[in-house]
Amino acid sequence: MKIEDYASPEELKRLGTVFLTVLLGLAVVALFEFIVVPSLRIANRPPMGADIPPQGATGWLDPTEYPATKSYVIPPVDPKTVMSPTPELLARGQSLFTKNCVQCHGEAGRGDGPAAKTTIPAPRDFAQAKGWKNGYGLAGIFKTVSNGVAGSAMAAFDYVQAKDRMALAHYVQSLGAFPHAEAPAALAALAKSFATAGEVVPNRIPVSLAMKKLVDEYSEPRALVLSGLAAKVVSDPQRAAVWLKNSTAWRGGPKALAEAVAAQAPGNGFAVGAAGLSAAEWGSLNRDLQRAR
């Protein structure tokens, strides 16, 4: 028996088309899995910062959804380790430049990156000595990297660790063959800033969590549902709910609650007569309000 005995030539042709379509679909899926996804991970990773966990380590893909990290302090840096362009600093600076600056300034720093045509004014050509906003000295470049340039597409990279900003400044200087004259006083001040001050890296949370907290903070609280003593001394449950949400003065216990309520009644939704409660009643009211919140 041959396959022709079971299917006509037209049916065999249709089967062949279906088979090729499925095969092509599998090839597209494989291409997406092994080429597109890894490329997206690379393209969407955060600009820089050793304090942010590696993307692949936790599985996160969206750069706004990096794992939350607690604030910490980086001790002062020995100026000797950052004021001269060592091979390590230049290599680090080149890596940061490739990740963050090439898009506008181009691979060689000539101001001819892919995004250069859309930026006004045009990105800096680091090979030219003219027109540097803050000067081409190390202190001036460090200032530009840290603060950005107002009225241009040059953003502030103040969230990058200072040592990395220095590495970037050294690498930017290396892209220009002209003499980078430096004011000794500016260099001394820059060195002193590294030696005397540590660097505080703030808390970081995913953007989605920050948005949720903002919504929670500014959303209108539900009116309190009270009974017993609380129902008697709260004259406006909705206003009281807003006051309790926004005030921290009452959270220290019954005494703090009594003082805070008495100071702002009746505008806070509590009856003026609440001031006549006994200490035991304030304790009971405090427990009721804590449960209601």
N, C-alpha and C positions, 0 to 999 in steps of 0.2 A: 504494500500500500504506500502511496506517495501522498504528500501534503495536498497536491492538486486534486486528489480524490475527495478531499474534505472541504475545500474552499475554492471558489472561482477566482480567476485572476484579479477581478475587481476587489473581492474581499481580501485577498492577500495584499493588494496594494494599500487598502485602508488599514489593515493590521500593521503593515510596515510603517505607515505614516504615524499611527498611534504610538508605536514603539519608539520611533525617532523623537516624537514630541516628549514622551516621558523621559527619554534619555537626555534631551536638551534641558528639560526642567531640572533634573538631578544635577546637571552640570552647572546650571545657574545657581542652585542652592549651595553647591560646593564652593563656587566662586565667591558667593556672598559670605559664607562662613569662614573661609580661609584667607580671603583678601580684603573684602570690604569692611568686615567687622574689626579686624586688627587695625586697618587704616583709620577707621572712625575713632578707635580708642586712642590712637596717637594724636589725631587731629584735635580731639576734644579734651585732651588732658589739660590740667591747670597750667597757667603760664610758667610757673616755676615755684621753688620753695621746698626745701628739704623737709619742712615740717609737715607737709601734706603727704599722707601715706600713698604709696604707689597705686595707681589705678587698678592694675590687675590683681593686686593683693587682696582687695575686698570685693572685686567684681563690679564696682560702680563704673558707669560709662558716661553719664551726663556730668560735665564739669561743675555744674551747680549743686550736685548731690554728693559731694565728697563727705567722708565720715566726719562727724563732729570731733573737734579736738579742744582740749582745755588750754587756757592761757599759760604761758610760761615765760621766763626771763632768760635771755641770752647774756651771759656775762660780758663785761667790756673786752674788747679785742686788743691784743698787743699791736700797736701801730706798725711795728717792724714786719708783721706778717701780711699787711695789706697796702703799704704805701709804695712798694716797689713791684714792678711787673714780673713776678716770677713765672716760670713755665706753667706751674700749676694754676696760678690765677688767670693767666692768658687762656689756658685750655678751658677753664671754667667759664671765663667770659665769652669765649667763642661759642660754647655750648648754649649759653643763655641768649646770646645774640641770634643764633640760628633759630631758636625757638620763638623769640619774641620780637625781633627787630627786622629780620630779613623781609618780611611781608611789605614793609614800607621802604626800608633803606637798601634792600638788595643784598646779595651774597657778599659783595665786596664793599658794602657800605657807601655806594656811590649815589644813593638816593633814587635808585631805579628799580625798586621792588615792584611786585605785581600790583600793589595798591597805590603806588606813587601817583598814578594818573588821576586818581580820585581825591587826593588830599591837597588842600589849599591852606597855607603855603606848601610848596613841595617839600618832601623830606630832606633832611640835611645830607649833603655830600661830605663824608668824613675825610675825603682826600683833599678838600679845599680848606684853606685857612681863614677865609672871609665869612663874616656873617654869623658867627656862633653867638647865640643869645646870651649865654652865661660864660662865654669864653671856652677855649679849647684846653685849658689847663685841667689837671686832674680834679681839683676842687669844683671847677665850673661844670665839668661833665657829670660829676657825682651829684651836684645840685640839680642838673637837668633831669637825670635819671630818677632822682628821688621825688622831685616836685612837678615834673612835666613842664610844658611850655604853654602858657595861657594863649588862647586864640589860635592854636594849631592842633594837629592831630596827635602831637606828642603827649602821651598820657603819663601820669605819675606812677612810678613803680615803687612807691613807698611801702607796699606790703611785702616786698622782697627783702630778705635779710641784707643788712648793710654790707656785710662782707661780700655778698654776691653782687651788690651794686658796684662795689669797688672793682671787682673782677670785670664787670661789664665796662666800667669806665676805662680801665687799662686796655681792654681789647679794642674799644672804640679809638683810643689814641693810637694804637698800633696800625690802624687802617689808614692813617695819614702819614706820609713820609716827611712832611714839613716839621720844623722844630716846634715843639709844644712848650713855649716859654711859660713858666709858672711863677706866680708871686710867692716868695718864701712865707710871707705872713699867712696867706691863704692855706698853704700846705700845712703850716704849723697848727693852724686852727683846726683843720680837718683831722690831723693826727691826734690832737688833744681830745677831740670829740669821741674818737674811738677808744681812747685810753680811759676816759673818765665816766662814760655813761654806758650802761647796759642797754639791751633792747628788749622791749616788752612785745611779745607776740600775742595778740588778743585771742579770745575764744573764737572758734570758727564753728558755724553750724550750717547745715544744708539750707539752701534757699527755700525749699518747701517748708522746712520747720520754722524758719524765720517768718514766712508769710502766715503760717498757721498761728504763730504767737501774736502777730500783729492783728489778725482777725479776732482772736480771743480777747486781746487787750482793748480793742476799740468797739467791739460789738456791744449792743445794749443788753445788760443782764436781765434775766427773767425776774419778774416781781416775786418778792419773798412770799412763801406760803407759811404763815405763822399760826401758832395756837398758844393758848395759855397766856403767860405773862408777856411774852413777846408780842402777841396780837394786841395787847392792851396799850403798850407803850410805843408801838410803831404806828404812826398816823397815816403815813403814805408809803406802802410797801415798795412801790416802784422806785421812788426817790431814795428810800433807804437802801434798796439793793444797789443802786448806782453809787451811793456814798460808801457803803461797805466794800464795794469792789475797788474803788479808787483810793480809799484812805488806808493808811497803814497804822494810824495812831491807835486804833482800837484793838489791834491784834496782840498787844502785850499782856492781856489778861483782863479780869473784871475791873480792876482799878483804872486801867488805861481806857477801857470801854466807857466807864462812867464819866471820866474826864472829857473824852472826845465827844460823847453824845451831848453832854451838858453844854459844852462850848459852842456847839453848832446847831442845836435844836432851836426852832423846828425846821430850819432849812435843810437838814439832813434826813428828813422824813420821820424823825422821832418826836414824840409829844414832849412838850416842855415839862409835863408832870413826871417824866421819867427821872428827873433829878431827885425826886423824893424816895427812890428805891433804896432798900437796905443793902448792906454788903452781900448778904446771902442771896438777895434777889438779883443783884448784878451778876453774881456768880452763875445763877441759874440762867439769866438772860444771855450771858456770854456763851454758855454751853449750847443754848438753843440756836443762837446766831451762827455759831461755828458749824452746827449740823446743817442749818439751812443753806449755808454757803457751799 
